[in-house]
Amino acid sequence: MYNEYKELNKLEDRINESTNILNKYNDKIPIILQKFKSKNINDIEKKKYLLPNDLSVSQFLFIIRKKIDLSPEQSIYLFCNNILLSSNSKIGIIYDIYKDDDKFLYLFYDSENTFGFK
């Protein structure tokens, strides 16, 4: 997956930023959220998130869905390292497994028309 955030920011800057975040908010997970390749979904303005450890993927999807303003027939999915995340997974567990070397968790969202279309 193409990671725009990594392309635009040097590794040492990303490490410094994530270290500062983790020192200040040790109970939160630093996340970079980016759109995958879909053309049928809007970009989200905010790319950086601090999420609680116990937040589920489905709860985060609900937050994203409100920000993107998806139509009712579209569903949204989250990926990490080319793996579709289960909606009942906790963000803290996903972070422990998939965090990057710079200590950010990189998530990608995409949409699919699953309930028919107009």
LINQUIKA-V312899 format. One record per pair of residues at least 6 apart in sequence whose C-alpha atoms are under 8 Angstrom apart, sorted by the first residue. I is the first residue (numbers start at 1). J is the second residue. D is the distance in whole Angstrom. If there is no record, write none. Layout:
{{I J D} {I J D}}
//
This chain:
{{1 36 8} {1 81 8} {1 82 7} {3 34 8} {4 34 8} {5 32 8} {11 102 7} {12 102 8} {14 102 6} {15 102 5} {15 103 7} {18 30 7} {18 102 7} {18 103 6} {18 104 6} {19 103 8} {21 30 7} {22 28 7} {22 29 8} {22 30 8} {27 52 6} {27 53 7} {28 50 6} {28 51 5} {28 52 5} {28 53 6} {29 49 8} {29 50 5} {29 51 5} {29 52 6} {29 53 6} {29 91 8} {29 92 7} {29 95 7} {29 104 8} {29 105 8} {30 48 7} {30 49 6} {30 50 5} {30 51 7} {30 103 8} {30 104 5} {30 105 6} {31 48 6} {31 49 5} {31 50 6} {31 51 7} {31 104 6} {31 105 5} {31 106 6} {31 107 7} {32 47 5} {32 48 5} {32 49 6} {32 104 7} {32 105 6} {32 106 5} {32 107 6} {33 46 8} {33 47 5} {33 48 6} {33 49 8} {33 106 6} {33 107 5} {33 108 6} {33 109 7} {34 44 8} {34 47 6} {34 106 8} {34 107 6} {34 108 5} {34 109 6} {35 43 6} {35 44 8} {35 108 5} {35 109 5} {35 110 6} {36 108 5} {36 109 6} {36 110 6} {37 110 7} {38 110 6} {38 111 7} {40 111 7} {41 68 8} {41 70 7} {41 110 7} {41 111 6} {42 68 6} {43 68 7} {44 64 8} {44 67 7} {44 68 6} {51 91 8} {52 91 8} {52 92 7} {53 90 7} {53 91 6} {53 92 4} {53 93 8} {54 90 6} {54 91 6} {54 92 6} {55 90 6} {55 91 6} {55 92 8} {56 87 7} {56 88 6} {56 89 6} {56 90 4} {56 91 6} {57 78 8} {57 85 7} {57 86 7} {57 87 5} {57 88 6} {57 89 6} {57 90 6} {57 91 6} {58 87 5} {58 88 6} {61 76 7} {61 77 8} {61 78 8} {65 76 7} {73 113 6} {73 114 6} {73 115 5} {73 116 6} {73 117 7} {74 111 6} {74 112 6} {74 113 5} {74 114 6} {74 115 7} {75 111 6} {75 112 6} {75 113 6} {75 114 6} {76 109 7} {76 110 6} {76 111 4} {76 112 7} {77 84 7} {77 85 8} {77 109 5} {77 110 5} {77 111 6} {78 84 6} {78 85 6} {78 107 6} {78 108 6} {78 109 5} {78 110 7} {79 85 6} {79 107 6} {79 108 5} {79 109 6} {80 98 7} {80 106 6} {80 107 5} {80 108 6} {81 98 7} {81 107 8} {95 105 6} {98 105 7} {99 105 5} {99 106 7} {100 106 7}}
//
